[in-house]
């Protein structure tokens, strides 16, 4: 699209005239607002369940829940564990209107998952209910999807799935309540039959939201469903 081409050209020009600096330490960045040292020190989710991406003590072993329950999604990709400094960036994006934080998070996610994009037809930013969208003014998942779309050529499709209920904030609820909170929260209004879909989100916690949207997409005929999130939270303890 012409708008995307103009945006990309402008972004390249700005990076040439004003080289990016690391958002975390202030040193020169390399192709993004992060330096190599801070990038290396991010809380990488290297040992995780290969299905739900929950941090684990041993790699390549499905967690107990994934061995017992069949998830409606094929897998979750979450390159980092939720914690400093990424938790601060995510909160700045979601609650303080910091779109620059979203740009960095989106670029990080792009670097981590872009090789998997060849198996995907469509990017769907995790939708917000219209009341939350009006309150915030933007969808943080859409901000994360923008760099990924520019890099891969996959266009986000924000109108394919709608959040049809104004659910309570998941972060304020215990694990079991999150599942009930997300029941019938999504409605698929676009054509997804036979398509391979990646849902873009910031954090996966209990997988309740991921399961709810994946279940709706599966019922609508999606051929493959992946959840691409920046972070995954560690297992919650009672």
N, C-alpha and C positions, 0 to 999 in steps of 0.2 A: 504494500500500500504506500501511496505517496507520502502520507503523514509520517509513517514509520521510517521511510528513507530520509526524510528531512530531519527527523528527530535523531537518527543515528549519525548523520553527517554533522549536526550541531554538537552532539555529544563528543564525537571524535575531535572536533575543532577545540572545544572547551578543554578536553584532556590534554591537548597539545599546548595550548596557551597557559593553562592552569593545571599542572600535573596533580593528580589526586594525592591526598595525604591520608595516612592511616587514621581511621576514626578512633582507634583504640589507644594509640600512643603518640600520634603526631608525626611519625617518620614518613618518608615518601612511600606512597603505595605503588603497587605494580598492577596496572590494569584495573584497579578498583580501589576503594577507600580502605585498604588494609595492606599492611606490610608483610613480607614473608615470615618474619619472626612471630607476629601475632597470629597469622594464619596457621602456622605450625603448632602454636600453643592452644588452639581451639579445643574444646572438649569433644574429641572425635568419638563417635559411636562405633568402634572397631569390632567389638565382640557383642553381637546382638542376635536375637531370634531372626532367622532368615525370612519369616513370614510377617510378623508384627513389628520387627525392629526394636523390641524391648531390650535394653542393655542386659547382657548376660555374662556369666563367668566363663563360658566356653563358646567359641564361634561355631557357626554352621549347625547348630542344634536347635530345633524348634522348642519353644518354651512349653511348659506344661499345659497352658491354656490352649495353645495352637494345636497341640497333640490331641486334645479332648474335643475341641469345638472347631467346626468348619466355618471360617470367616467368609463373608460375601466378597471381600476383595482378594486379589491374587497375592499381593504383598504390599508392604509399606517400606518406602525408602526414606530414612531419616538419618542423614550423615552425622549429626551431632547429638550429644546428650544435653538436655535442657539444664543450663547452669551458666555462671559467669564466663565470658561477657555477653553471650548470646541472649540470655534471659533479659538483660537490661536493654538490648537493642530491640527485642520483640516487644517489650512493654512500652518502649519509647514510640514504636510504630503504632501500636494498637491504641494506646491511651493518651498520647501526647502529640499526635499529629506529625511525628518526625518521619517524613517521607524519605529523607536521606538515609535513615536507618533501614528503611524498606528496600532502598536501592542496593545497599550493601548486602543485606540478607538475601535478596533475590539473586545477586551475582554469585554469592557463595553457593546457593542451591543450584544454580546453573552449572557451575564448575563441577559439582558433585554428581549430578544426574544426567548431564547432557548426552552421555554415551547411550543411555537407556531410551533416549527419545526416538530412536529408529523403530522401536517396537510400539510406538504410541501414535494415534491419529488425532487426538484432541486433548487440549488442556482445559480443565474446568476449575476455576478458582472456587474454593469453598464459599458458598453463598452466605450472605448475611440476610436476616429478615429486614424488610424495607424500613421498619422503625429504627433498627440499629444502624442501618446504612445512612438514613437521614440524620441521625444523631452524630455519627462519626464523620460523615462526608465522603468517605471512601471505603473500599473493601481492602483490608490489608493483604488478603490472599491475591487479589488482582495486582497489587503492587509487587508482590513476589513473583508473579507470573510474567511480568513485562520483560525483564532481562532474559528469561528463559525463552520467551516467544521470539525475541530478536535474534537470539543465538541459534535457535533450532528451526525457525520458520513455522513452527506450530502456533496457530492463532488461538488465543484464549476464547472460550465460548461461555461468557458469564450468564447468558440467558437460557441455557439448556436446563439447569436445575434451579428451582426456587425454594427458599426456606419459607414454608407456608405457616409456621407457627413461631411466635416470638418466645423462644425458649429462654429459661434462666441461664445465666453465665455458668458454663460447665465448671470453671475453676472454683466456684463457690459451693459445689456439691460433692458429697462423698461418692465413691465409685458406683455403688448400686443405684443411687439416685440419678446418676448421669445417663444410664441406659434408659430409664423411664422418661427422663427429660427429653431425649432425642426421638422417642417413638413417634413415627409418622410426621417427622419434622420437615421432610423433603418431598418435593413433587417434581417429577421429570416432565418437562413440557417440550423439549426438543427431541430430534431424532438421534437416538444413540444405538439403535439396533445394529449389531455386528461391528461396532466401533471399539477401538482400544483406547481407553481413557485414563488419563492421569489427573487426579484431583489434587490441587495445590493448596497447602495449608501451612500455618506457621509452626504449630506444636501438636503432637499426638500425645495424649495423656492416658486415658482409659481405653481408647479405641471406640468409645460409644458413638462419637460423631462420625468417625470413619466407617463404622459398621452401618450406621443409619443411611448415609448417603450412598455407600456402595450397594446396600440392599435395594434401594430405590432404583439405582442404575441397572442392577442385575435384573430386576423385575421388568425393566424397560427394554431388555435385550442386549445390553452391552456385552461384548465378547471378552473383554479383559478390563480389569479395574485395578489400577495402582494408586496408592496415596503417596504423594511426594511432599514431605514436610521438612522444614529446616531442622527441627529438634524432636527428640523423643524423651519423655520423662522416665526416670528409673522406676522400678516397681514400687508401688505404694505399700507401706507397711501398716498394719492395723495397730 
